């Protein structure tokens, strides 16, 4: 998958023992390597691309192995554990559901599903009054794709085209992959849907919005992409535009005026606006949903990950006339009672502990610290992007306009050796996203670990 291979030989590292992290063994421990080798016998290589940390249990903002080591989690279990790992209230909700006992009910009605969907609608924008519960984020994308095209065909039989952005990630099933903009992952598909089109994302390297206060260039950046597209297709044939609220791999947000121009264009051509909030929803960016940063009203929202704090649940939220458009919109595990119980409690915790505002507050601290790190390594860190508790450092090769994937892998491996765990993006970005409940001292300690690791890797310490 990547050129750089994480070390799988036990390495003697400095012992660490703070309130937030602990390293007491060689890294990776012998036990971990033994288990990874066994997993290698039964699983595909694709399951073993992340850092070699063998999870034993996780609590709050910390991850533990069976060798006595403890890591600060800077990836929220890949942006799932917004309210922290194994929150006691969520564990109680799961146990209470098991004790009923009830673990499955197809999509026959249940009291817990009623409570959850009511809560989701109460938290959502007023015009969005229906929610369909599903299992995974990619399933939510497939559902939104289906809704968009059915609605489009009711207007005009040719109104079935979908627009998305190059580089966007919307899931790994067939339709979701084709809507997504990661071209290297589509080679196996063969003939792709000719009615799915992509436009350029306004990267700071190509659209100067990161270096100027002149918002005109943001509008021009969008209009340039759309003009290129509409030379090939008629806007009236477009059913929907799918927008990943921020580009996940790099915590890249759109300029606000760019999205406002997009909204104007979509309304003019009766095009649905679908926001993919699978990674960004439920407080991650300092707002309940990331699209709120753009002051825009979507037609459909796709949710997952942070909705349930770790259990398989996703949701499609929209207007009644959209969600009711097809009677087959359901699934075997729609609204599984255990998942619903966890999700309902998760949403209550977000509100009760004021975690959305906490994400915003801690994000200000994080941003300041990351810009301070960038100032130390300006030749390597080209961009700092993000909001709330999701940020990314874009690491570039010296004097080359190319992100340095191997250098990033070495940095996050060094962080692991020091008791802080991060996700491997494979894109040359150091992505940061701790649970929203992380104490401020642990957040600052994690940033210090990152700073030290960058220094040591760059200087070959």
C-alpha positions in Angstrom: 0.0 0.0 0.0 2.8 2.4 0.9 6.5 2.5 0.2 7.4 2.9 3.9 7.0 -0.1 6.2 6.4 0.3 9.9 9.0 -1.5 12.1 7.9 -4.9 13.2 11.0 -5.7 15.3 10.8 -4.9 19.0 12.7 -1.6 19.5 14.0 -0.3 22.7 12.5 3.2 23.3 12.5 5.7 26.1 10.2 4.7 29.0 7.3 7.1 29.5 5.0 7.5 32.5 2.7 10.5 32.6 -0.9 10.9 33.6 -1.9 10.6 29.9 0.5 8.1 28.3 2.7 5.2 29.3 5.3 3.2 27.4 6.9 0.4 29.5 8.0 -2.1 26.8 9.8 -2.3 23.6 7.7 -0.9 20.7 6.1 -2.7 19.1 5.9 -5.3 22.0 6.8 -8.9 21.2 3.1 -9.9 22.0 1.9 -7.4 19.4 4.2 -8.8 16.7 3.1 -12.4 17.4 -0.6 -11.5 17.0 0.0 -9.4 13.9 1.8 -12.3 12.3 -1.1 -14.6 13.1 -3.6 -12.1 11.7 -1.4 -12.0 8.5 -2.2 -15.7 8.1 -6.0 -15.1 7.9 -6.5 -11.5 6.7 -5.7 -9.5 3.6 -2.8 -7.0 3.6 -5.3 -4.2 3.4 -6.2 -4.8 7.0 -2.6 -4.2 8.2 -1.7 -0.8 6.9 -2.1 1.2 10.1 0.4 1.5 13.0 1.2 -1.8 14.9 -0.7 -1.1 18.1 -2.7 -4.1 19.3 -5.7 -2.7 21.0 -6.7 -4.4 24.3 -9.2 -1.8 25.6 -9.9 1.9 25.2 -11.4 4.4 27.6 -12.0 8.1 27.1 -9.1 9.5 25.1 -6.7 6.6 25.8 -5.9 3.3 24.1 -4.3 0.4 26.0 -2.5 -2.8 24.9 -1.9 -6.0 26.9 1.7 -5.1 27.5 1.0 -2.2 29.8 1.4 0.6 27.3 -1.1 3.5 27.0 -1.5 5.9 24.1 -3.2 9.3 23.8 -5.7 8.8 21.0 -5.3 11.5 18.4 -7.6 9.9 15.8 -10.8 9.0 17.8 -10.7 5.4 16.6 -10.7 7.0 13.1 -13.2 9.7 13.9 -15.8 7.5 15.6 -15.4 8.1 19.4 -16.3 11.8 19.5 -17.6 11.4 23.1 -14.7 9.2 24.0 -14.1 5.5 24.0 -16.3 3.2 26.2 -18.3 6.1 27.7 -19.9 4.7 30.9 -23.4 6.0 29.9 -23.2 4.3 26.5 -22.0 1.1 28.0 -25.0 1.2 30.4 -27.4 1.9 27.5 -26.0 -1.2 25.6 -26.2 -3.4 28.7 -29.8 -2.3 29.4 -30.8 -3.1 25.9 -29.2 -6.6 26.1 -30.9 -7.2 29.4 -34.4 -6.6 28.0 -33.3 -8.8 26.0 -33.4 -7.3 22.5 -30.5 -7.4 20.0 -32.4 -7.4 16.7 -35.9 -6.6 15.3 -35.4 -6.3 11.5 -37.1 -3.0 10.8 -40.2 -3.7 12.7 -41.0 -0.7 15.0 -39.2 -0.3 18.3 -39.4 2.2 21.1 -35.7 2.9 21.1 -35.7 3.6 17.3 -38.5 6.1 17.8 -36.5 7.9 20.5 -33.4 8.1 18.3 -35.1 9.3 15.1 -37.0 11.9 17.1 -33.8 13.1 18.7 -32.0 13.3 15.3 -34.7 15.4 13.7 -34.9 17.7 16.8 -31.1 18.4 16.3 -31.2 18.7 12.5 -32.0 21.8 10.4 -35.8 22.6 10.6 -36.6 21.9 6.9 -35.1 18.4 7.2 -37.9 16.3 8.9 -37.2 12.7 8.0 -34.4 10.3 8.8 -33.6 6.8 7.5 -31.3 4.7 9.7 -28.8 2.4 8.0 -25.6 0.6 8.9 -22.6 2.2 7.3 -21.5 5.5 5.8 -21.1 4.0 2.4 -24.7 2.7 2.6 -25.9 6.2 3.4 -24.1 7.5 0.2 -25.7 4.8 -1.9 -29.1 5.7 -0.5 -28.5 9.4 -1.2 -27.5 8.5 -4.8 -30.6 6.5 -5.3 -32.9 9.2 -3.8 -31.2 11.9 -6.0 -31.7 10.0 -9.2 -35.3 8.9 -8.5 -36.2 12.5 -7.8 -34.4 13.7 -10.9 -36.2 11.2 -13.1 -39.5 12.4 -11.8 -38.6 15.9 -13.1 -37.0 14.8 -16.4 -36.0 11.3 -17.5 -32.5 12.6 -18.3 -32.0 14.4 -15.0 -29.8 11.6 -13.5 -26.2 13.1 -13.6 -24.3 13.4 -10.3 -21.4 15.8 -9.7 -18.8 15.4 -7.0 -15.2 16.5 -6.4 -11.8 14.9 -7.3 -10.1 13.6 -4.2 -13.4 13.2 -2.2 -14.1 10.0 -0.3 -17.8 8.9 -0.1 -17.4 5.2 0.6 -16.1 1.9 -0.8 -19.1 0.2 -2.4 -19.6 0.5 -6.2 -21.9 3.6 -6.3 -20.1 5.4 -3.5 -16.7 4.8 -5.1 -17.9 6.1 -8.4 -19.4 9.2 -6.8 -16.1 9.6 -4.9 -13.1 11.3 -6.5 -10.3 9.0 -5.7 -9.5 7.8 -9.2 -6.8 5.3 -8.2 -9.3 3.2 -6.2 -11.6 2.7 -9.2 -9.4 0.7 -11.6 -11.2 -2.6 -10.9 -14.6 -1.2 -11.8 -14.1 -1.3 -15.5 -16.7 0.8 -17.4 -17.8 3.5 -15.0 -21.1 5.3 -14.8 -20.9 8.0 -17.6 -23.5 10.1 -15.7 -21.2 10.7 -12.7 -18.8 13.7 -13.2 -16.1 15.4 -11.1 -14.8 18.9 -10.7 -11.6 20.1 -9.1 -11.4 20.8 -5.4 -10.2 24.3 -4.6 -6.8 23.3 -3.1 -4.8 26.1 -1.6 -2.1 25.3 -4.1 -4.3 26.0 -7.1 -6.9 28.5 -5.7 -5.3 31.3 -3.8 -8.0 31.5 -1.1 -5.5 30.7 1.6 -3.3 33.7 0.9 -5.7 36.5 0.1 -8.8 38.3 1.6 -10.2 38.8 -1.9 -13.2 36.4 -2.0 -13.7 37.0 -5.7 -11.1 34.4 -6.5 -13.1 31.8 -4.6 -16.2 32.5 -6.8 -14.0 32.4 -9.9 -12.5 29.1 -8.8 -15.9 27.5 -8.6 -17.2 29.1 -11.8 -14.1 28.0 -13.7 -14.7 24.3 -12.8 -18.5 24.5 -13.5 -17.9 26.2 -16.8 -15.6 23.4 -17.9 -18.2 20.9 -16.8 -21.1 22.5 -18.5 -19.3 22.6 -21.8 -19.8 18.8 -21.7 -23.2 18.5 -20.0 -26.4 20.5 -19.6 -26.8 21.7 -15.9 -30.5 20.8 -16.2 -29.5 17.1 -16.5 -27.8 17.1 -13.1 -29.7 15.5 -10.3 -27.4 16.3 -7.3 -24.0 17.5 -6.3 -22.3 15.6 -3.5 -20.0 17.5 -1.1 -17.7 16.0 1.5 -18.1 18.8 4.1 -14.3 18.9 4.3 -11.9 16.7 2.3 -11.3 14.0 4.9 -7.7 13.1 4.2 -6.5 16.7 4.6 -9.1 18.4 6.8 -9.5 20.7 3.8 -12.6 23.0 4.1 -14.0 25.0 1.2 -13.9 28.8 1.2 -17.3 29.9 2.4 -17.9 32.1 -0.6 -17.1 29.1 -2.9 -19.9 27.1 -1.3 -22.3 30.1 -1.5 -21.6 30.3 -5.2 -22.2 26.6 -5.5 -25.5 26.9 -3.7 -26.7 29.7 -6.0 -25.8 27.6 -9.1 -27.5 24.5 -7.7 -30.8 26.3 -6.9 -30.8 27.9 -10.3 -30.6 24.5 -11.9 -32.8 22.6 -9.4 -29.9 20.4 -8.3 -30.0 18.7 -4.9 -27.2 19.6 -2.5 -26.0 16.5 -0.6 -23.5 16.9 2.2 -21.4 14.0 3.3 -21.1 14.4 7.1 -20.0 10.8 7.7 -16.6 11.9 9.1 -17.4 15.5 10.0 -20.7 15.3 11.8 -21.7 15.4 15.5 -19.4 18.1 16.9 -16.1 17.2 15.2 -15.6 20.7 13.7 -17.0 22.8 16.5 -20.5 22.7 15.1 -23.0 19.8 15.1 -22.5 19.5 11.3 -19.6 20.9 9.3 -21.8 22.3 6.6 -23.1 24.9 9.2 -19.7 26.7 8.7 -20.9 27.6 5.2 -24.4 29.0 6.2 -26.1 26.8 3.7 -29.2 24.6 3.8 -28.6 21.1 2.3 -31.3 18.9 0.8 -29.8 15.7 2.1 -27.2 14.9 4.9 -25.4 11.6 5.0 -24.2 10.6 8.6 -22.2 7.9 10.2 -19.1 7.3 12.4 -19.6 9.8 15.2 -23.4 9.2 15.4 -23.1 6.2 17.7 -19.6 6.2 19.3 -18.4 3.0 17.7 -21.4 0.9 16.8 -22.4 0.3 13.1 -25.1 2.9 12.4 -25.6 5.6 9.7 -28.3 7.9 8.7 -29.7 9.8 5.8 -31.5 13.0 6.8 -33.7 14.9 4.4 -37.1 16.4 3.6 -40.2 14.1 3.7 -40.7 14.3 -0.1 -37.2 13.0 -0.7 -36.9 10.3 2.0 -40.4 9.0 1.1 -39.6 8.9 -2.6 -38.9 5.1 -2.7 -40.8 2.4 -0.6 -37.7 0.1 -0.7 -35.5 2.4 1.4 -34.8 0.1 4.3 -32.3 -2.5 5.4 -32.0 -5.6 7.5 -30.3 -3.8 10.3 -32.0 -0.5 9.9 -32.3 0.9 13.5 -30.7 -2.1 15.3 -31.8 -1.6 18.9 -28.3 -1.9 20.4 -26.9 0.6 17.9 -29.9 2.9 18.5 -29.5 2.8 22.3 -25.8 3.7 21.9 -26.5 6.5 19.4 -29.3 8.1 21.4 -27.1 8.2 24.5 -24.2 9.5 22.4 -26.2 12.5 21.2 -27.4 13.2 24.7 -23.8 13.2 25.9 -22.9 15.7 23.2 -25.5 18.1 24.5 -25.2 17.4 28.2 -21.4 17.8 28.3 -21.5 20.8 25.9 -19.0 18.9 23.7 -19.7 20.9 20.5 -18.6 24.1 22.1 -15.7 22.2 23.7 -14.6 21.1 20.3 -14.7 24.7 19.1 -12.8 26.0 22.2 -10.1 23.3 22.1 -9.8 23.7 18.3 -8.7 27.3 18.8 -5.9 26.0 21.1 -5.0 23.3 18.7 -4.8 25.7 15.7 -2.5 28.1 17.5 -0.2 25.3 18.6 -0.1 23.8 15.1 0.8 27.1 13.5 3.6 27.4 16.0 4.9 24.0 14.9 4.6 25.1 11.2 6.7 28.2 11.9 9.6 25.9 13.0 9.5 23.7 9.9 8.2 26.0 7.1 10.1 24.1 4.4 8.2 20.9 5.3 4.8 22.1 6.6 3.2 23.9 3.7 -0.4 24.1 5.0 -2.2 23.9 8.3 -5.9 23.1 7.7 -9.0 22.3 9.8 -11.6 23.5 12.3 -12.6 22.4 15.8 -10.9 19.1 16.6 -9.9 18.0 13.1 -6.7 19.5 11.7 -4.0 18.4 9.3 -0.4 19.3 8.7 0.4 19.0 4.9 4.0 17.8 4.8 5.8 18.5 1.5 9.2 17.3 0.1 11.8 20.0 0.1 11.6 22.3 -3.0 9.1 19.9 -4.6 5.3 20.5 -4.9 4.6 17.0 -3.7 3.4 15.8 -0.3 5.9 13.5 1.5 4.0 10.3 2.4 7.1 8.5 3.7 8.1 11.3 6.0 4.7 11.5 7.5 4.7 7.7 8.2 8.0 8.1 10.0 6.7 10.9 12.1 3.5 9.1 13.2 5.6 6.0 13.9 7.8 8.1 16.2 4.7 9.5 17.9 3.5 5.9 18.5 6.9 5.1 20.2 6.3 8.1 22.5 2.7 7.1 23.5 0.5 9.0 21.0 -1.5 7.3 18.3 -2.5 8.8 14.9 -4.1 7.6 11.7 -2.0 6.8 8.6 -3.6 8.8 5.7 -1.2 7.7 3.0 -1.5 11.1 1.5 1.3 13.1 3.1 -0.9 14.7 5.8 -0.6 14.4 9.5 -4.2 14.2 10.5 -5.2 15.1 14.1 -8.6 14.4 15.6 -8.7 13.4 19.3 -12.0 12.7 21.1 -13.9 15.8 22.0 -13.7 14.9 25.7 -9.9 15.0 25.7 -8.7 17.0 28.7 -6.8 20.2 27.8 -3.6 18.9 29.4 -3.7 15.7 27.3 -4.3 17.7 24.1 -1.3 19.9 24.8 0.8 16.9 25.8 -0.1 15.2 22.5 0.8 18.3 20.5 4.2 18.4 22.3 4.8 14.7 21.3 4.0 15.6 17.7 6.4 18.6 17.8 9.2 16.4 19.3 8.6 13.6 16.8 8.8 16.0 13.8 12.0 17.4 15.1 13.6 14.0 15.7 12.6 12.5 12.4 13.7 15.6 10.4 17.0 15.7 12.3 17.4 11.8 12.3 17.6 11.7 16.1 
